[in-house]
Amino acid sequence: MDLAEIARVMRRRWYVMLPGLLLTGVLAAAIIVVLPLKYQSQATVELLNSQKATVPFDGNPFLSTQTSLTGMADSLGRNLDSDAAKADLASRGVTDTYNAMIADNAQAPLMWLSVTGTDQAKVLAEDTTLTAYAAERLQQFQTQQNVPADAVIRIVTIVAPQSPVAQTKTRIEYTVLAGLVGLALSLAATFFVEARRRPRREDEEAGAEEADEANTPDSAIGPGSNSSEAGPAGAGPAAPLRPERETARIPAPPGPAAAAIPVPEPETQPDPEAGLAPESPTVQLAVLPPSGTAPAPVKQRSSWFG
């Protein structure tokens, strides 16, 4: 089945295809209305080395980054995702979804702290709270381990919490999915109805053809009909009579040509006066004698010898 056939079926069964497309549009609109638009705010922080470790670099912490700082950033992210941290943040007003992870393709101990929600102002405030809470948790880790003050790892905000940005990817994905599913179901229903109605339509066409043949007038049958018979005087032209049975006359196939039968030419008697010889010999037949007499002998002579 090619595209032209699909278009013909859709045009022929528009009363099935059109309601399906309308329902698909309503479903897509409902998804846009029901599914709320979400916003996301994100902050970027970096872990810095201790003051004691930056002495060889003239106290510049950005010159003394070490691999151990990346490990500490991973540990801090996992702690922020724990149930205890979620409960503590919820008590501080962070009720939307948040995430703490190492920044992608980072060449330093950078972390992303993001919050996603439906209220822009609330999302921005929650992201600010999450950034401050991450610094507190890092300090608590080192306090529990009795780390000297000059050896404490510090945290600094590289990118402050940004204004929330609308996240339309999820809504678009669900809307496209609903449209594809609705279109597929509409096409399936259209071809299902076409498959169910096609045999019935063929039967109706066959019945219509038989009815047309039954109602065909005798004048359309041919010269073999009896429509030329006249009715009684004053009654107008007689109604054409339809023969009960029509016999097709098929000409006989040409047979082999009849063999030519030679016809003997009549014999000519020689003319003695002319002295001409006949072209062909002649035979004289005997004459039967009358009854009661003996038959005379038959004398046969050839015209060649006179």
N, C-alpha and C positions, 0 to 999 in steps of 0.2 A: 504494500500500500504506500503510494507516494503522497507528497504534500498536497497535490491537487485533489486527490480522493479524500484526504482528511478535511480539507476546506469544504468540499461538497457535503460531506456528512455533517459537519458543524453547521453549515448553512441550512441544511434540510431539517436538522434537529435543534434549531435555535431555541425552541421552547424548553429544552432540557439544559442546553449550554448556558443560556443567559441567566437563569436563576442560580446556577452554580457559581458563575462569576460574581454575581451580586452578593451571594453569601460569603465568597472569598474576600471581597472588598470590605464587607461588614466585619469579618473576623480580623482582618489586618487593622482596621480602624480601632476595634476593641482592644487589640494588643497595645496599640500606641497610647490609648487612653488609660487602660488599666495598669499597664506596666509603667511605673513612675520613672522619670528621668533622674539619673543619679549623677552626682558631682564628686570629683576627687581632688584632694589637696595633698601636696607632697613636699617634704622637707628633706634636705641632705645634710648629714653630719659626718664629721671625721674624728677618728681617735688620734690623739697626739701623744708622743712619748713624754716621759716624766722630765722634770727639770734637771734631775741628776744626769739623765742620759743625753741631755742636750748641751752639757758643758763643753764637750769637744767641738761642738758646732756653734760656739758662741751664743748658746742659749736659744738658737733657732729651732723650734720643734719640727718644722717642715723639712728640715735637712736630715733628720734622724729617724726617718720612718723605718720600721723593722717588720719582718714577717710575723712576729709574735702579735703585733697590733691587729693584723687581719684575723688571726685566730680569736683574739679577744672580741672583735666585732661580730664574728659568727656566734660566739657564746652569748653575747648581749642580745642579739636578735632572737635566738632560741628562747632566752629567758622572758623576753617581752611577749612572746607568743604562748606562754604557759597559761594554765587556767588561773593560777594565783595572780599573775599580772593582769589578766583580763578582768578579774573581779575587782582588783584594786583600781584599775582605770575606770571601770563602770561606776564605782563609788565617786569618782572625780568628774563624772559627766561624759565619759567617752563610751557611748552606747552603740555607735555605728561600727561598721567593719573597718579594721585597721590592719596594717601589715608592716613588719620590720624585717628588712633583708639587706644583704650586701649588694651594693650597686653593681649593675652589669658592666663588664669590661673596665672595671676600675683598676687603676695602677697604684692606688693608695687605700688605706683602711676606711673606705667610705660606706655609709649606710643610707638607705632610703627609708623614711618614715612617712607612710601615706595613710589617709583616712578617706573612706568612701561613704557617702550618704545622700539623702534627698534634699536636705536643707543646706544651702550654700553657707550661710553665716555659721551654722552649727558645725559644719565640717571644718571650716577654717579654725574655729576655736578648739575643736577636738584635736586637730593636728598640732596646734601650739602646745596643748596640754601633753600630748604624747612625746613631743620633743623634750620638754622639761623632765618628764618622767624617765626618759631614757638616761639622762645625765644623773638622775638620782639613783637609778639602779646600778649604774657603773660605779658610783661612789660607794654604795652599800657592799658590793662585791669586795672591794679592796679594804673597806673598814673591817669586814668580817675576817679577813686574812691578816689584819694588823700590818698593813703595808705602811712604811714610813711616808711622811708627807711629801718629801722631796722625790719619792719614787712612784708616786701615784700617777696612773695614766689619766690623761685629761680628754675631754670631749669638747668640740667646738662646732658651732653651726656654720656650715658652708653656704647653704641655701635656706633661707627662712621659709616657713610654710607659705606656699603659693596660693593665689586666689583659686578657688575651686573651678574645675573645668568639667563641662558636661561630658558624660560618657554615653555616647549613642551607639556604640558597637553592639551591645546586647539587644537593644530594641530593634536595630536594623536586622540583626540575625534572626530574631524571632518573627519579625514581619515578613522577611523573605521566605522563611521556612513555611509560615502559614500560607503565603501566596502560592508556593510551589505545591503544597499538599492540596490546597483547594482547586488549583488548576488540574492536577492529576485526577482528583476525584470527579471533577466536572467532565473531563474527557472520558473517563471510564464509564460514567453514567450515560453519556451521549452514545458511545459505541455499543453499550449494552442494549439501549433502547433500539438502536439501529439493527442490531442482530436479531432482536425479538420481532421487530415489525417487518423485516425484509421478506421472510417466507409468506406472511399474510398478504403483503402487497403483490407478490408474484402470483398468488392464487387469485386475487381480485383482478389482476390484469388478464390472466388466462380466462376467467369467467366472463370478463367484458368482451374479449375477442370471440368467444363462443356465442355470446348474445348478439354481437354484430353480424356474425355469419348467419344466425337463425333469422335475423330481421332483414337480410339482404333481399331486395325486390327481384322478381324473376327476370326483369329486363336486363339485369346485370349478369345473368347467368350465361347468356349467349344465344346464338341463332337456333339452337335446338329446342327452345321452350315453345309452349303452345299458347303464347300470349296473343297471337294474331287471330284467334278464334273470336268470332263476333257473337254477341249475345242476341236475345230477342229484339225484334224491331221496337224502336222507341225507348229502349232501356239503356242506351248509351254504350260506350265500349265495355266489352266484357272484361271482368277481372282476370288478370293473368293467372294462369294455373301453373303451379310449381310442380315439376315432375318429381315423383317419389324417388326416382333413382336416376342418376346421371351416369351414362356410360361413356367413358373416354375412348375415343377412336384412335387407335395407334396404328399408323401406317405400317404395312408389312415390310420387313427389310428386303431390300433388293436381292433377288436370288440369282443364281448363275444364268447366264444368257442361254436361251433355248438353242439347242443344236439345229443348225440349218438342215432341212430335209431336201435332198436333191429331187427335183421334178424332172422326169424324163421328157425330152423333147419329142413332139409327134414325128412319127416316121413318114418319110416322103417316098413315093414310088418313082422309079426312074422313068424318064421320058424316052421311049425308043426312037422317036423321030428326031429328037434333038441330038441323040447320040452322046449324051452326057452321062457319065457314071455317077451314081449316088455318092454322096460324101460318106455314108456309113452303110454297112450291110443291113439288109432287110430280111425278115423271116416271114414266110407265108404260113398261115395256120390252116390246118385241115378243116374242111367243111363237112359236117356230119351228114351222112346220107339219110334219105327219108326212112321211115320205119319199114321194116320188112325186106330191106336190101342189104346186101353185104357191104361193109365199109370198104371203100376204095383205098388202096395204099396211099399213104401220104408221101408226096414227093417234095423234097426240100431242095431248093437250089439257091445258090448264092448269086447275088446281083453282080458280083465281080466277074462271073463267067457268062453273063447274058442269059 
